[in-house]
Amino acid sequence: MGFFQSSCSSSTRPILAILKLLLLLMLLLIPSVSGVGTKRIDRRKTFKIGVILDLDSSLGDQMRMAIELACQDANNISSGSYYIKPRYVNSRASPLGAISAAEKLIRKKVQVIIGLETWQEATFVAEIANQSQVPVISFAANPVPPTMVVQTMWPSLFRMSTDVSNQIRCIADIVSSYNRRRVTIIYEGEAYDPIYSELLNSLSEELDKIGSRIEDRVILRAPSPSASVGKSFEEKLVKLKGKASPIFIVLGLSSRASGHFLKEARKIGLFNRNSIWIFAEKPFNNLLASVEHSIISTTMEGTIGLVTYRPENHVSGDFKIKFSNKFHQKHGETFNFKQSIDVSRAYDSLMTVKKAIDALPTNDITPQLLLDRISSVRLVGLSGVIQFEKGQLTGQAKFQIVSVDGNESRDLQLWSPNFGFSRSFPQKQSQRASAYANSDALKNHRKYIPQMVIGIPRTTPFGKFVKEEIDDVTGKATYVGFCMDVFEKTRPHGLNYTFLPHEGTYEDLVNKVRDKTYNAAVGDITILSNRSQYVEFTQPFIESQLSMIVPAKPDSDRALIFLKPFTPNMWVASVGILIYTMLVVWFLEHPTNPEFRGPWTNQLSTVLWFTCSSLFYAHRERISHNFTRIVLVIWFFVGLISTQSYTASLTTMLTLQELKPTVTTMEKLRISKARVGCDAVSFVCDYLKNTLNFSKDILIGLRNSSRYGDQFTNGNIAALFLESPYERAFLAKYCYGYAVTHENYRFGGFGFVFPKNSTLAAKFSEAILKLSESGEMKRLEDKWFRRKCMMRNDTSKTPRLGLDSFWGLYAFTIAISTACLLVAYLCTWRNRRVSEEGSNADGMSHDLSIS
């Protein structure tokens, strides 16, 4: 065993010696190899680039990552004689910080400066760089189209951006596609910022071309470290709440202000379903880069932003992968949105410098030579074609319209200066297409933005017409009332709309349809001639006239109330029938009834007493003639009906007191100078003053219909003027103690409002006519204006009994009495003749017998 171990150990010694020798040789070779690599790097001259960015901002951090990736790609290329070495300095978004950084970098012998995100920083640094002829490549966009002045003042400044004029045109086209006429501008800057002034003037001019205008503007101050930033933003933004047609355009917003802005706008409720938000490219990128994605997805859903269109290629695809990986490694999250154009241009700026220095000789690079080489560079980068002309990036920007869709951005439409909106850019030149005609993708963006915004009055004289109701559980507002029911039953099928309550008068509501702030208006809106000149009304769905409502008091003059059950004609006819019946009875009874004989005064009093007392069945005289009995039966029937009707009518008049209006005519109100009330939000007050010549001093505008009764009770007003549909609602609520007078001042009725020449107006009018003809409109009126009380005392008098209700009975009585009278006369005449003939026959017989 020992021999075996000694044999093994002796055999392994040569192997170990060989291994030691190989290890020693490897250690000796490593420095040689390392020396070769080092010597190669040393041969490549270092090219220093200064980078001035706001490294405290998220967007600045992303641009730095893009430059680092560009340095890796540039330095890994085998060709070239220079090794690019960037030096980063934080400007902290301050022009003074940028100036200090530029001076420091120039002292460090940098040969190119890139960065500078704002135009103010770029011009300040370019002023310093002019002295040493250091090229400056800025990412700041020009506020105006480039001019010779810019090139003359700053010959070393290269603008890695396009001017904003095309972006302004694109924003105007988006506004036009929504058919809005008023917009609100939001911008972060100073009150007299020249850049803001130029942008505002350009946008105002473009909006004028499409018939829109800037309604309001808010200038946000750049945030400072103080804790009052949020409060300052809130004070500025709170006045934007409740805009009639909320379309907001954000032209400028820094990375630092983005979080404050979004927080305050969200708290105030500016990001809602009825609002349209359009962000220019720079503020949109700042928001996406600076604010947490969870906050963006829950707050800015449907918000529209502009992104410079960049054609896809294999280089951009590789960059996206590298950038996403680097972003994830650094921040631990995924970047879901499109990279900012500034991120792409940060990469392209370094690659531009790389291409420029590769074309230079290996000897020392002079500033002028470097300026010339950068001016002549042409390459296809991540952001498109990179080529400068007079220091400005050539070509016109094309924009991708995107919207925030959850944690991602969704492409809506493409826009180019020559063709407007299109799904893809055509290859040949053509006229710029209409934004409204070609913005299909924007119009299909209805998930977040409604097609029609319909204004409705928030405050109406009576809630029976339009009333807002808030759901206690969901907090969602719904709108009910007579007008809303009519709208729902007449609107065309498939109409996509949203209601927006309007604060203000009805005249303002109509004007907002005129200037297309609203696409339509629905409610108790009166059709007037002056309004019809500028807007289109539908067929009226309810009639309207001027009503004067005054307090009513009981009639104190009731001494002759017993005469009121019958009309004068009825009294005359009744007395006439009585006299006629009396004469018929006398004629029938006088010849044979001794009670109806005697002196003519006795005969007259007897027959009169008999006829009147027979009405109450109190007569005592005996009747001897059958025809008289027939006449009296009919007379008893007439008397029964007449007395019962008179008693019922008189009972009603005595039980229910008749009310009389305190004022009967408008003329008396004008003469007495008594104060009168009118609806403050409608046209009635102006109508009374301008047309009916009421003094302005006596007119009291009332807004709260629930206090109309109190105004009368307290003696504040002597009369109330309303339109007749409101009169119905008033009397449905106040059942007693008021009288209504109409003096035939008629209006066009209530109708819905649409812009001039709208085709929808005709469709609604046709539907309203069908609704009226079918009787459904009457059912809706009964539903909303049903009286709460069973009956109401007003000036509507108890109907008096007239001859029109009794003429048939009276005619029948006269006919029967006259017939009986004639038959009796004929009978009497016949009997008399028979008697005379009998007497003559007896005389002749007597004469014959004598003879």
Summary of the structure (lengths in Angstrom):
residues: 851
radius of gyration: 50.4
end to end distance: 217.8
largest distance: 221.0
contacts: 2643
relative contact order: 0.07
helix: 49%
strand: 18%
